[in-house]
């Protein structure tokens, strides 16, 4: 059964959400602060975490980053449900890696639709140790990339794209999937955006003769593979 953890210190805010989700057949657990949520996560990692921005022991954004760094934990998908409505707050939350943001007040059908959409996405991998394929290394905690032993600086979008590809080696991803996982709900992005940033990543890899590691699957998308494994057109 799909499990959802509600992290909100206000019982009056939690109760209607809990009723709505249980009415849809989800198993729901509740926590009033981050310490209680940590204990529940130690027992069983939920499929989805829904949390408030303002919490008693740390902010919701800080808690999500805490989960990303926690050893041995596969962080759940995350939806923030908050009274904040300012666009800058929504952008900040989404840029931090949260899957979705819902401003109160909201309608129950919208909440349930957002939950279903979040659960359809692949779960996030835990941010621990190194990601490495061939001569490409990424330390996600230190935010450092090394290619063939040399430190390399990437723009934020190229970094996120490379991170996703390194975390899912050998798997083919459509442009739509890459847009959803790397750019999320950003405005003004299109499938062409993916092509542009793939080309930039290849330019970074080219001096090391590694540009062929990002393989084009004609008519579909891209995958990252070990050197020498590419079998499709890398144009």
C-alpha positions in Angstrom: 0.0 0.0 0.0 1.2 3.5 -0.8 2.3 5.3 2.3 2.2 9.1 2.8 3.7 11.0 5.7 2.1 14.3 6.7 4.5 16.7 8.5 2.6 19.7 9.9 2.6 21.0 13.5 -1.0 22.2 13.2 -3.6 19.5 13.8 -6.3 21.5 12.2 -4.3 21.6 9.0 -3.4 17.9 9.0 -6.8 16.4 9.8 -8.6 17.3 6.5 -5.6 16.2 4.4 -5.4 12.9 6.3 -9.1 12.3 5.8 -8.9 13.0 2.1 -5.9 10.7 1.5 -7.3 7.9 3.6 -10.5 8.1 1.7 -8.5 7.4 -1.5 -7.0 4.3 0.0 -3.5 5.7 1.0 -1.9 4.7 4.3 -1.2 7.9 6.1 1.1 8.7 9.0 1.4 12.0 10.8 4.2 14.0 12.5 4.0 17.4 14.2 7.8 18.1 14.0 10.9 17.0 12.2 12.1 14.9 15.1 9.0 12.8 15.0 9.2 12.6 11.3 12.7 11.3 11.5 11.6 8.5 13.9 8.9 7.4 11.5 11.3 7.5 8.6 13.6 5.3 10.6 10.8 2.7 10.8 9.5 2.9 7.2 10.3 5.3 4.4 7.1 6.6 2.9 6.4 7.0 -0.8 5.5 10.6 -0.4 6.2 13.3 2.2 3.8 16.2 2.5 5.1 19.0 4.7 4.6 22.6 5.7 7.2 25.3 5.2 7.1 26.5 8.8 7.9 23.8 11.3 8.8 24.0 15.0 12.4 22.6 14.8 13.5 23.6 11.3 12.0 24.9 8.1 10.5 22.5 5.7 13.1 23.4 3.1 15.9 22.6 5.5 14.3 19.4 6.5 14.2 18.2 2.9 17.9 19.0 2.5 18.5 17.0 5.7 16.8 14.0 4.2 18.8 14.3 1.0 22.0 14.0 3.1 20.8 11.2 5.3 22.9 8.0 4.9 21.1 4.9 3.6 17.8 6.7 3.1 16.0 6.9 -0.3 14.4 10.3 0.1 10.6 10.2 -0.6 8.9 12.4 -3.2 8.0 15.7 -1.6 5.1 18.0 -1.8 5.1 21.3 0.2 1.6 22.5 1.3 1.9 26.0 2.6 0.0 29.2 3.3 2.8 31.0 1.4 1.6 32.3 -2.0 4.5 34.6 -3.0 6.0 33.5 -6.4 9.5 33.8 -5.1 8.7 31.3 -2.3 7.3 28.9 -4.7 10.3 29.2 -7.0 12.7 28.8 -4.1 10.9 25.6 -2.9 10.9 24.0 -6.4 14.5 25.0 -7.0 15.5 23.2 -3.8 14.4 19.9 -5.2 10.8 19.7 -3.9 8.5 17.9 -6.4 5.5 20.2 -6.1 4.1 23.1 -4.2 0.5 23.6 -3.2 -0.7 26.9 -1.8 -3.5 27.1 0.7 -6.4 27.3 0.4 -6.7 24.5 -2.2 -9.5 22.3 -3.4 -9.5 18.6 -2.6 -9.5 17.4 -6.2 -6.4 19.5 -7.0 -4.6 18.1 -3.9 -5.4 14.5 -4.9 -4.4 15.1 -8.5 -1.0 16.5 -7.4 -0.5 13.6 -5.1 -1.1 11.1 -8.0 1.2 13.0 -10.3 4.0 13.1 -7.7 3.6 9.3 -7.1 4.0 8.6 -10.8 7.5 10.2 -10.8 10.6 8.0 -10.0 11.8 8.3 -6.4 14.8 10.4 -5.7 18.1 8.7 -5.1 19.8 9.4 -1.8 22.6 11.9 -1.9 25.5 9.9 -0.6 29.0 9.3 -1.8 30.0 9.7 -5.4 28.2 9.2 -8.7 30.6 7.9 -11.2 30.4 6.5 -14.7 33.7 5.9 -16.4 35.9 9.0 -16.0 33.0 11.2 -15.0 32.7 11.7 -11.2 30.2 13.9 -9.3 30.3 14.5 -5.5 26.8 15.8 -4.9 27.5 16.8 -1.3 30.5 18.9 -2.2 28.8 19.9 -5.5 32.0 19.1 -7.5 32.5 17.5 -10.9 35.7 15.8 -12.1 36.2 14.6 -15.6 39.3 12.4 -16.3 40.7 13.6 -13.0 40.2 17.3 -13.7 37.8 19.6 -11.8 35.2 20.9 -14.1 32.8 23.8 -13.6 29.2 23.4 -15.0 26.3 25.8 -15.3 23.4 24.9 -12.9 21.2 23.4 -15.7 24.1 21.3 -17.1 25.0 20.2 -13.5 21.4 19.0 -12.9 21.2 17.3 -16.2 24.5 15.4 -15.7 23.4 14.5 -12.2 20.2 12.9 -13.4 22.0 11.0 -16.2 24.7 9.8 -13.8 22.1 8.6 -11.3 20.3 6.6 -14.0 23.1 5.1 -16.2 22.2 3.0 -19.2 18.5 4.1 -19.2 16.9 5.9 -22.1 15.1 9.1 -21.1 12.8 11.0 -23.4 13.1 14.7 -23.7 9.8 15.1 -21.9 11.1 13.0 -19.0 14.3 15.0 -18.8 12.3 18.3 -18.8 10.1 17.0 -15.9 13.0 15.7 -13.8 15.7 18.3 -14.5 13.7 21.5 -15.2 10.5 20.7 -13.3 7.8 23.4 -13.5 10.1 26.1 -15.0 8.4 28.3 -17.5 9.7 28.9 -21.0 11.4 25.5 -21.4 10.8 23.1 -24.3 12.2 19.9 -25.7 14.7 22.0 -27.6 16.0 23.1 -24.2 17.2 19.6 -23.5 19.0 19.4 -26.9 20.8 22.7 -26.2 22.1 21.5 -22.8 23.1 18.1 -24.0 25.2 19.8 -26.7 26.8 21.9 -24.0 27.6 18.9 -21.9 29.1 17.2 -24.9 31.3 20.2 -25.5 32.6 19.9 -21.9 33.3 16.2 -22.4 34.9 16.6 -25.9 38.4 17.6 -24.8 38.6 14.2 -23.0 37.1 12.3 -25.9 34.1 11.4 -23.8 31.3 13.2 -25.7 30.1 9.9 -27.0 29.0 8.8 -23.5 25.9 10.9 -24.0 24.1 8.9 -26.6 21.2 10.1 -28.8 18.4 7.6 -29.2 17.0 8.9 -32.5 13.4 9.9 -32.2 13.2 9.5 -28.5 15.9 11.0 -26.3 19.2 10.4 -24.6 21.1 8.0 -22.3 24.4 8.1 -20.5 26.5 5.0 -21.1 30.0 3.7 -20.5 32.6 4.6 -23.1 32.4 2.3 -26.1 28.8 1.2 -25.3 27.0 3.7 -27.5 25.3 2.0 -30.4 23.0 4.8 -31.8 23.6 8.1 -33.5 25.3 10.5 -31.1 24.5 13.5 -33.2 
